[in-house]
Amino acid sequence: MSKLIALFICITASSLCSAQLFTREKVQNNQNMDKQSLSWGYYFGTNNLDFKIDYNENIGDIETVKTFGFNVGLIGDIRITDYINIRLEPGLVIAARTLNYPENYFEGIPEEDLNNSDFIREIKSTYVYIPLLIRLSTKRVNNIKPFIHFGIATSLNLSSNEKNPEDNSGGEFRTTSSTQFLDLGFGIDFYLNWFKFTPSIRGVFALNDELIKDVDPNSPWTGNISSMKTRGIFINLAFR
């Protein structure tokens, strides 16, 4: 589903680009917009997050069931040159993932001591996400300007349960409250009559392990996991 959405946005953007590039109409909207040294905006969009899980032993993979989440935030843009900008985009990222454990993770545990909920862990995340980005743009052609961006982000997971004394033996799957990310993406600025509209696609990759281990080192939920890091895509629509 995420690939279809990304493909749809790319095709739409490509069509609009072609229309702009090959038309004889060259009236430019908001010609002075990019000359501001400091500007503001906002964005909203969707996300599809996964976990990259590394294991101590190869006894089977834990399945991650992904769902679409929601992003919303503000944009602060500093113009360095016509083609380079620095951006701060603080926002809120709401996501949910479900881990499905294979039965062999529970070998040695009597069947009567297990129930269906032991094989499933739902992980809800609410990140206060703060990326600092460098944006590199091409020359504006009529009313479009493609760009790429890269940077790092820090986040605070309000749903982490890091300090909770209960662990998976009590039904609590815990993750770290603070995570750092690598943020890479691309998009296109469309200059409309009254504002600038910017769809973008970005990949986010956690740089640190987010798993809080259970007290029992042989825990079936965390004992075989050496690291667990978020990765995924954001699809954002920005307005300035």
TORKOL-4160 file (C-alpha; in steps of 0.2 Angstrom, whole numbers, padded with zeros to 4 digits, m for minus):
240
<pt num="1" X="0000" Y="0000" Z="0000"/>
<pt num="2" X="0014" Y="0012" Z="0004"/>
<pt num="3" X="0022" Y="0009" Z="m0012"/>
<pt num="4" X="0006" Y="0013" Z="m0022"/>
<pt num="5" X="0004" Y="0029" Z="m0012"/>
<pt num="6" X="0023" Y="0034" Z="m0016"/>
<pt num="7" X="0020" Y="0029" Z="m0034"/>
<pt num="8" X="0005" Y="0039" Z="m0036"/>
<pt num="9" X="0013" Y="0055" Z="m0029"/>
<pt num="10" X="0028" Y="0052" Z="m0040"/>
<pt num="11" X="0017" Y="0050" Z="m0056"/>
<pt num="12" X="0007" Y="0066" Z="m0051"/>
<pt num="13" X="0022" Y="0076" Z="m0048"/>
<pt num="14" X="0030" Y="0070" Z="m0064"/>
<pt num="15" X="0014" Y="0075" Z="m0074"/>
<pt num="16" X="0014" Y="0092" Z="m0066"/>
<pt num="17" X="0033" Y="0094" Z="m0070"/>
<pt num="18" X="0030" Y="0089" Z="m0088"/>
<pt num="19" X="0016" Y="0101" Z="m0090"/>
<pt num="20" X="0027" Y="0115" Z="m0083"/>
<pt num="21" X="0042" Y="0111" Z="m0092"/>
<pt num="22" X="0034" Y="0110" Z="m0110"/>
<pt num="23" X="0021" Y="0124" Z="m0109"/>
<pt num="24" X="0024" Y="0140" Z="m0116"/>
<pt num="25" X="0016" Y="0149" Z="m0102"/>
<pt num="26" X="0030" Y="0156" Z="m0090"/>
<pt num="27" X="0020" Y="0167" Z="m0078"/>
<pt num="28" X="0028" Y="0164" Z="m0061"/>
<pt num="29" X="0018" Y="0164" Z="m0045"/>
<pt num="30" X="0025" Y="0171" Z="m0029"/>
<pt num="31" X="0042" Y="0176" Z="m0037"/>
<pt num="32" X="0048" Y="0184" Z="m0021"/>
<pt num="33" X="0044" Y="0169" Z="m0009"/>
<pt num="34" X="0061" Y="0161" Z="m0009"/>
<pt num="35" X="0070" Y="0178" Z="m0006"/>
<pt num="36" X="0064" Y="0178" Z="0012"/>
<pt num="37" X="0079" Y="0174" Z="0024"/>
<pt num="38" X="0067" Y="0166" Z="0037"/>
<pt num="39" X="0050" Y="0158" Z="0033"/>
<pt num="40" X="0037" Y="0147" Z="0042"/>
<pt num="41" X="0024" Y="0134" Z="0037"/>
<pt num="42" X="0016" Y="0118" Z="0042"/>
<pt num="43" X="0014" Y="0100" Z="0036"/>
<pt num="44" X="0003" Y="0085" Z="0039"/>
<pt num="45" X="0004" Y="0067" Z="0032"/>
<pt num="46" X="0005" Y="0049" Z="0035"/>
<pt num="47" X="0019" Y="0036" Z="0040"/>
<pt num="48" X="0022" Y="0018" Z="0039"/>
<pt num="49" X="0035" Y="0012" Z="0051"/>
<pt num="50" X="0043" Y="m0005" Z="0053"/>
<pt num="51" X="0057" Y="m0012" Z="0065"/>
<pt num="52" X="0074" Y="m0018" Z="0059"/>
<pt num="53" X="0077" Y="m0033" Z="0071"/>
<pt num="54" X="0094" Y="m0041" Z="0073"/>
<pt num="55" X="0095" Y="m0058" Z="0082"/>
<pt num="56" X="0107" Y="m0067" Z="0094"/>
<pt num="57" X="0102" Y="m0084" Z="0086"/>
<pt num="58" X="0094" Y="m0089" Z="0070"/>
<pt num="59" X="0078" Y="m0097" Z="0078"/>
<pt num="60" X="0065" Y="m0088" Z="0067"/>
<pt num="61" X="0060" Y="m0070" Z="0063"/>
<pt num="62" X="0048" Y="m0060" Z="0073"/>
<pt num="63" X="0034" Y="m0053" Z="0061"/>
<pt num="64" X="0031" Y="m0035" Z="0061"/>
<pt num="65" X="0013" Y="m0030" Z="0056"/>
<pt num="66" X="0013" Y="m0012" Z="0050"/>
<pt num="67" X="m0001" Y="0001" Z="0050"/>
<pt num="68" X="m0002" Y="0019" Z="0043"/>
<pt num="69" X="0000" Y="0033" Z="0056"/>
<pt num="70" X="m0001" Y="0051" Z="0056"/>
<pt num="71" X="0011" Y="0066" Z="0056"/>
<pt num="72" X="0008" Y="0084" Z="0059"/>
<pt num="73" X="0020" Y="0098" Z="0063"/>
<pt num="74" X="0028" Y="0116" Z="0059"/>
<pt num="75" X="0042" Y="0121" Z="0048"/>
<pt num="76" X="0055" Y="0134" Z="0051"/>
<pt num="77" X="0066" Y="0138" Z="0035"/>
<pt num="78" X="0082" Y="0148" Z="0034"/>
<pt num="79" X="0088" Y="0153" Z="0017"/>
<pt num="80" X="0107" Y="0151" Z="0015"/>
<pt num="81" X="0107" Y="0153" Z="m0004"/>
<pt num="82" X="0095" Y="0151" Z="m0019"/>
<pt num="83" X="0098" Y="0132" Z="m0018"/>
<pt num="84" X="0102" Y="0128" Z="0000"/>
<pt num="85" X="0091" Y="0130" Z="0015"/>
<pt num="86" X="0092" Y="0124" Z="0033"/>
<pt num="87" X="0075" Y="0118" Z="0041"/>
<pt num="88" X="0069" Y="0114" Z="0058"/>
<pt num="89" X="0053" Y="0104" Z="0057"/>
<pt num="90" X="0046" Y="0099" Z="0074"/>
<pt num="91" X="0031" Y="0088" Z="0074"/>
<pt num="92" X="0021" Y="0074" Z="0081"/>
<pt num="93" X="0022" Y="0056" Z="0074"/>
<pt num="94" X="0009" Y="0044" Z="0079"/>
<pt num="95" X="0012" Y="0026" Z="0074"/>
<pt num="96" X="0007" Y="0008" Z="0079"/>
<pt num="97" X="0016" Y="m0009" Z="0075"/>
<pt num="98" X="0012" Y="m0027" Z="0081"/>
<pt num="99" X="0025" Y="m0040" Z="0084"/>
<pt num="100" X="0020" Y="m0058" Z="0081"/>
<pt num="101" X="0031" Y="m0071" Z="0089"/>
<pt num="102" X="0034" Y="m0088" Z="0082"/>
<pt num="103" X="0030" Y="m0103" Z="0093"/>
<pt num="104" X="0048" Y="m0109" Z="0095"/>
<pt num="105" X="0052" Y="m0093" Z="0105"/>
<pt num="106" X="0042" Y="m0101" Z="0119"/>
<pt num="107" X="0050" Y="m0118" Z="0119"/>
<pt num="108" X="0052" Y="m0125" Z="0136"/>
<pt num="109" X="0037" Y="m0116" Z="0143"/>
<pt num="110" X="0022" Y="m0127" Z="0147"/>
<pt num="111" X="0008" Y="m0125" Z="0135"/>
<pt num="112" X="m0004" Y="m0122" Z="0150"/>
<pt num="113" X="0006" Y="m0107" Z="0155"/>
<pt num="114" X="0004" Y="m0099" Z="0138"/>
<pt num="115" X="m0011" Y="m0090" Z="0130"/>
<pt num="116" X="m0014" Y="m0081" Z="0113"/>
<pt num="117" X="m0009" Y="m0064" Z="0120"/>
<pt num="118" X="0009" Y="m0070" Z="0124"/>
<pt num="119" X="0013" Y="m0072" Z="0105"/>
<pt num="120" X="0007" Y="m0054" Z="0101"/>
<pt num="121" X="0014" Y="m0037" Z="0107"/>
<pt num="122" X="0006" Y="m0021" Z="0101"/>
<pt num="123" X="0018" Y="m0006" Z="0101"/>
<pt num="124" X="0010" Y="0011" Z="0100"/>
<pt num="125" X="0022" Y="0025" Z="0098"/>
<pt num="126" X="0020" Y="0044" Z="0099"/>
<pt num="127" X="0035" Y="0053" Z="0094"/>
<pt num="128" X="0039" Y="0071" Z="0097"/>
<pt num="129" X="0050" Y="0072" Z="0082"/>
<pt num="130" X="0063" Y="0086" Z="0079"/>
<pt num="131" X="0073" Y="0085" Z="0063"/>
<pt num="132" X="0086" Y="0097" Z="0058"/>
<pt num="133" X="0088" Y="0096" Z="0039"/>
<pt num="134" X="0099" Y="0103" Z="0025"/>
<pt num="135" X="0089" Y="0105" Z="0009"/>
<pt num="136" X="0097" Y="0106" Z="m0008"/>
<pt num="137" X="0086" Y="0113" Z="m0022"/>
<pt num="138" X="0088" Y="0114" Z="m0041"/>
<pt num="139" X="0085" Y="0130" Z="m0051"/>
<pt num="140" X="0066" Y="0135" Z="m0051"/>
<pt num="141" X="0058" Y="0131" Z="m0068"/>
<pt num="142" X="0042" Y="0141" Z="m0070"/>
<pt num="143" X="0032" Y="0136" Z="m0055"/>
<pt num="144" X="0041" Y="0120" Z="m0049"/>
<pt num="145" X="0057" Y="0117" Z="m0040"/>
<pt num="146" X="0063" Y="0099" Z="m0035"/>
<pt num="147" X="0074" Y="0096" Z="m0020"/>
<pt num="148" X="0082" Y="0083" Z="m0009"/>
<pt num="149" X="0086" Y="0084" Z="0009"/>
<pt num="150" X="0096" Y="0075" Z="0022"/>
<pt num="151" X="0099" Y="0077" Z="0041"/>
<pt num="152" X="0097" Y="0070" Z="0058"/>
<pt num="153" X="0083" Y="0070" Z="0070"/>
<pt num="154" X="0080" Y="0067" Z="0089"/>
<pt num="155" X="0064" Y="0061" Z="0096"/>
<pt num="156" X="0055" Y="0058" Z="0112"/>
<pt num="157" X="0043" Y="0043" Z="0113"/>
<pt num="158" X="0029" Y="0048" Z="0125"/>
<pt num="159" X="0023" Y="0030" Z="0124"/>
<pt num="160" X="0039" Y="0021" Z="0128"/>
<pt num="161" X="0036" Y="0014" Z="0145"/>
<pt num="162" X="0055" Y="0015" Z="0148"/>
<pt num="163" X="0053" Y="0018" Z="0167"/>
<pt num="164" X="0039" Y="0005" Z="0170"/>
<pt num="165" X="0045" Y="m0008" Z="0182"/>
<pt num="166" X="0034" Y="m0021" Z="0174"/>
<pt num="167" X="0041" Y="m0030" Z="0158"/>
<pt num="168" X="0034" Y="m0043" Z="0146"/>
<pt num="169" X="0031" Y="m0055" Z="0160"/>
<pt num="170" X="0017" Y="m0042" Z="0165"/>
<pt num="171" X="0012" Y="m0039" Z="0148"/>
<pt num="172" X="0022" Y="m0023" Z="0145"/>
<pt num="173" X="0034" Y="m0021" Z="0130"/>
<pt num="174" X="0046" Y="m0007" Z="0134"/>
<pt num="175" X="0056" Y="0004" Z="0122"/>
<pt num="176" X="0068" Y="0019" Z="0125"/>
<pt num="177" X="0061" Y="0036" Z="0127"/>
<pt num="178" X="0074" Y="0044" Z="0116"/>
<pt num="179" X="0079" Y="0039" Z="0099"/>
<pt num="180" X="0090" Y="0047" Z="0085"/>
<pt num="181" X="0086" Y="0046" Z="0067"/>
<pt num="182" X="0094" Y="0048" Z="0050"/>
<pt num="183" X="0081" Y="0057" Z="0039"/>
<pt num="184" X="0083" Y="0057" Z="0020"/>
<pt num="185" X="0070" Y="0063" Z="0007"/>
<pt num="186" X="0065" Y="0071" Z="m0009"/>
<pt num="187" X="0050" Y="0082" Z="m0015"/>
<pt num="188" X="0044" Y="0096" Z="m0026"/>
<pt num="189" X="0039" Y="0114" Z="m0022"/>
<pt num="190" X="0024" Y="0119" Z="m0032"/>
<pt num="191" X="0021" Y="0138" Z="m0032"/>
<pt num="192" X="0003" Y="0142" Z="m0033"/>
<pt num="193" X="m0006" Y="0159" Z="m0033"/>
<pt num="194" X="m0007" Y="0161" Z="m0014"/>
<pt num="195" X="0005" Y="0149" Z="m0006"/>
<pt num="196" X="0018" Y="0135" Z="m0010"/>
<pt num="197" X="0013" Y="0117" Z="m0009"/>
<pt num="198" X="0026" Y="0104" Z="m0006"/>
<pt num="199" X="0023" Y="0085" Z="m0007"/>
<pt num="200" X="0038" Y="0075" Z="m0001"/>
<pt num="201" X="0043" Y="0057" Z="0003"/>
<pt num="202" X="0056" Y="0053" Z="0016"/>
<pt num="203" X="0065" Y="0038" Z="0024"/>
<pt num="204" X="0068" Y="0038" Z="0042"/>
<pt num="205" X="0081" Y="0026" Z="0050"/>
<pt num="206" X="0084" Y="0025" Z="0069"/>
<pt num="207" X="0102" Y="0025" Z="0074"/>
<pt num="208" X="0101" Y="0018" Z="0091"/>
<pt num="209" X="0093" Y="0002" Z="0099"/>
<pt num="210" X="0076" Y="0006" Z="0105"/>
<pt num="211" X="0073" Y="m0011" Z="0115"/>
<pt num="212" X="0072" Y="m0011" Z="0134"/>
<pt num="213" X="0077" Y="m0029" Z="0139"/>
<pt num="214" X="0066" Y="m0039" Z="0151"/>
<pt num="215" X="0073" Y="m0043" Z="0168"/>
<pt num="216" X="0075" Y="m0061" Z="0164"/>
<pt num="217" X="0089" Y="m0063" Z="0151"/>
<pt num="218" X="0081" Y="m0078" Z="0144"/>
<pt num="219" X="0064" Y="m0069" Z="0141"/>
<pt num="220" X="0056" Y="m0076" Z="0126"/>
<pt num="221" X="0051" Y="m0058" Z="0121"/>
<pt num="222" X="0068" Y="m0050" Z="0122"/>
<pt num="223" X="0081" Y="m0063" Z="0125"/>
<pt num="224" X="0085" Y="m0067" Z="0107"/>
<pt num="225" X="0084" Y="m0049" Z="0101"/>
<pt num="226" X="0101" Y="m0040" Z="0100"/>
<pt num="227" X="0094" Y="m0024" Z="0093"/>
<pt num="228" X="0078" Y="m0017" Z="0087"/>
<pt num="229" X="0078" Y="0000" Z="0077"/>
<pt num="230" X="0063" Y="0009" Z="0069"/>
<pt num="231" X="0064" Y="0012" Z="0050"/>
<pt num="232" X="0050" Y="0018" Z="0038"/>
<pt num="233" X="0043" Y="0031" Z="0027"/>
<pt num="234" X="0034" Y="0048" Z="0029"/>
<pt num="235" X="0023" Y="0055" Z="0016"/>
<pt num="236" X="0021" Y="0074" Z="0020"/>
<pt num="237" X="0011" Y="0088" Z="0012"/>
<pt num="238" X="0018" Y="0105" Z="0017"/>
<pt num="239" X="0011" Y="0122" Z="0015"/>
<pt num="240" X="0020" Y="0139" Z="0016"/>
